[in-house]
């Protein structure tokens, strides 16, 4: 029976692989996968990159950060977005980072900051303009993008690896339904009580300081990056009010901030909502990253 089970497992894996849609890369785009950008704790973190084939640049760049509750998700989920961004004249990368529960806050912050530094360190090779780098991400990825956008000058979150002499400052952030205040997530999210203790080392009672320190809302200063938040009113995982609090705080500090509210949309956008969200993202990136 065991050989049959093994054969069955291989067939199931092959079927699953076949079901995955193949990435369509147009002739106008160069796509590279599996580029190592940092190696904390021998984890050999990698990124995928898409860039325009024609032109000498330097091009603006966008770093995409996947979601998954800080414990799951893969960078490949943003491969198609990176290709679409490359078609619009950007160098776009999607990055892996260390996941909970093995790696808790701030490991993922260290990793994503290292990805921004990698982009600057390799700007000449990939025709990137180091002064025009933006961030985007959804859910946990939206949180990480936002956290980087408000902590560029906070050395304790830089981490020790990955081109430490480069800056991790970014020009702008597009945050799709990312949480801003973890101390107010419990009771408002269907999985906060399960997810947050894995990443923060305890719940609000036992690890309150970690919840406070990991919340982007608490790091907003006038030096924060211009931000677009896109959030649905029917989000059961990250309440819409989290985006309201963040944009209000940014504006109070004199930072350019916009909130695009999608009525009735949940956690993750579909159909018309997805189109509206991506169009808003491109408009915001064009405004802040493309030369006038």
N, C-alpha and C positions, 0 to 999 in steps of 0.2 A: 504493500500500500504506500510505503514512504516514497519510492521512486515516482509513483503516479502522482502523489501530492506535490512533489517537487516540479514535475513536468507541468502540472496544473497551475502552479504558482508562476512559472515562467510564461505560460500562455496568457495568464491574467495580466502580468506585467507588460507583455508585448501588446496586448489589446489596449491597455491604458495608454501606452506610449503612442500607439497608432491613433488613438482618439484625440491626442493633443494637436491642435492646429499648428501647422508649420508656419514659422514666421515669414511673412512676405517682405522682402527687402527690395525696393525698387533700384533700378540702375543708377539713380542719382545719389544713392546713399551707400556709404561704407559702414559695415557692421562688424564689430569684433567682440568676441565673448571670452570670458574667463581670464581677464587681465588682473593679476594680483596687485592690490593697491596698499596693503598693509599686512603685517603678520604678528598680531598680538597673541601671545600664549600659543604660538605655533598653529594658529587657526587659518592662515593663508587666505585672507579675505579677498574676494574677487569682485570685479564689476564687469558689466557689458557696456559697450560704447557704440553709438551711432553718430556719424558726422556727414556733412555734405561732401560729395565726391569732388565737385567742381569748386574752384575758387581758392584763393590763398589765405582768406581770413584776415586777421584773426576773428573767429566767430564767438558770439556769446555762448555760454554753456549753462546747462541745467542738470543738477544732480537730483535724481529721483529716488525716494526712500520708500520701500514697500511697507505695508502694514502686516497685521497678524497678531496683535495683542502682545507684542514684544517677545513672543515665544514661538512664533511660527511665521509662515510666509517665505516667499523666495523672490529674489531680484528679477527673475525671468518674467514675472507678472507684469513688469513695466517695459519689457523689450519692445512691444509694439508702439507704446507711447514714445519711446526714445526714437524709433524710426520716424514717426510722424513729426516729432520735433526737429529731427535732422532735415526733413523735407521742407521745414519752415526756416532753415538757416541756422540751426543751433547744433552745437555738439552736446549730446545728451548721454548721460551715464546712469545706470541703475545698479545699486550696490547691495551686497550682502553685508550683514553685521551680526555680531554675536548675540545669541538669544538666551532668554530666561528659560528655565530657572537656573541653569548652570552659571550664566553670566547676568548679573543683576545691574541695575542702575549704578553708576553711569557708563557701563561698558559700551552700550549702543551709541551713546553720545560721543564717547571717545572715537569710536569707529567712523561714524558719519562725519565728524569733524576731520578725521584723517583723510576721508574721501575728497573733501573740499581741498585740503592741502595737496593731495595727489594731483588734482586737476590743475592747480597752479604750478606745481613742480614740473608737470608734463605739458605745459601750455604750448611751448614751441613745437613739440612733436605732433600734437593733435590740433594745432592751429586754433587754440583757445585764447580768448582775450581774458587775462587773469583779473581784470577789473570789472568784468561783466559775467559774474557767476550767480545764478539763482538756484533756489531749492523748491522742490515740491514733494508731497507725499500724502498718503491717505491713512486715516485712523492713527495707529501707532506711528506710521511714517509721517503723518501730518504733525503729530506731536513732536517728533524728532526734528523735522524741518523747522518748526516753530521755535523749538528750544535753541537750535543753532542760531536762528535769527535774532534772538534776544540775549545771547551769551557770548558774543564774539570777543569781548574783552575780559571774560572771566577765566583766568588761567587754570583754575582747579578742574575745569571740564575739558581741557585740551587733550589730556592723555599723553602718554610718553612716546608713542610710536608714530611712524608715517610722516616723513618730511617735516619735522618739528620746527624748522626755521621759516616755513611758509605760514601765511595768515589763513585762518579759517573763516574770515569775515565774508558775508554774502551780500549781494546787492538787493535782493528781494526774496520773498517767500510766498508761495501759494499753498495754503493749508486746507486740505480737504478733510472735513469732519474729524479733526484731531482734538483731543482733550486739552484744556488749558489749566484746570485746577482739580487735581486728584483728590483733594480733601473734600470735594463736593460731588464726587462721582458715585459714591455708594448710595444705593436707593434710587438712583436716577439712571443706572445702567444695568442691563440684564446680566452682564458678566464681570462687572468690576470686582465683586467680592471674590471671584475665582482668579482673575487675571492679575490684578494689582499686587497681591501678596507675593506672587511668584517673582515679580520684577523688582519689588521694593523691599522684600525681606520681611514682610509682615503686613498686617492690616492697619487701619487707621489708629487703632488703640496701641498697637505694639511697635509701629514704625511710622509714627506721625511725621517726624522730621524728614524722613525720606520722601514722604508724600508732598511735603511743603517744598523741599529742595528740587524735586523733579517736575514741579508745575511751572510751565512757561510764564503764567500770569505773574508769578512772584519775581521774575527777572526783567520785566519790562522797564526800560529806561528810554530817554530821548535818543539814545544811540541805537535803538533797535532797527531792524531792516523793515522797509515798507512791506506791507502784508495784505494779501487777499485771502479771506476765509470764505469757503464755500460749504454750506451746511444745510441739511434738510430738516424740516420741522417735525418729521415723524421718525427721527433717529432713535432707536431703542438702545443703542450701545453707547453713544456719546450724545448727551442732550444738546439741543440747539443753543441753549443758554450759555454753554461753554464758549461758543464763538462770539456771542454778544458781549460777554465779560471781557474777552480778549481784545476785540476791536475797540471797545469803549476805553480800556486801559491804554492801549496804544495811542488812540486819539488824544487822551488826556495828557499824554507825554509829548504831544506834538509830532507823533510819527504818522505818516500816511498809512491809513488802514481802511479797507473796504470789506463789507460783508455782503455776500450774495446768498440770500435765503431762497431755498427751493421748497415751495409749499408742497407738503405731502410726501416729500422724498425721504427715504430711509437711509440706512447706513450702507453706502455704496450706491452709485447712481446708475440708472438704466435708461435706455432709449432717449427720449427728448431731454431728460434731465442730464444725462451723460454728455450729450451734445452741447447743451447750454453751459455746463461746467467747464468743458474743455475749451470752448470758445472764449469764455471769460479768462481762463488761465492764459491762453495765447495772447489775448489783448493786454493783459497785465504784464506778461513777460516782454512783449514787444515794446511797451511803454518804458519799462525800466532797464531793459538789457540791450535793446537795439539802438544804434547810434542815430541821432536825429539828422 
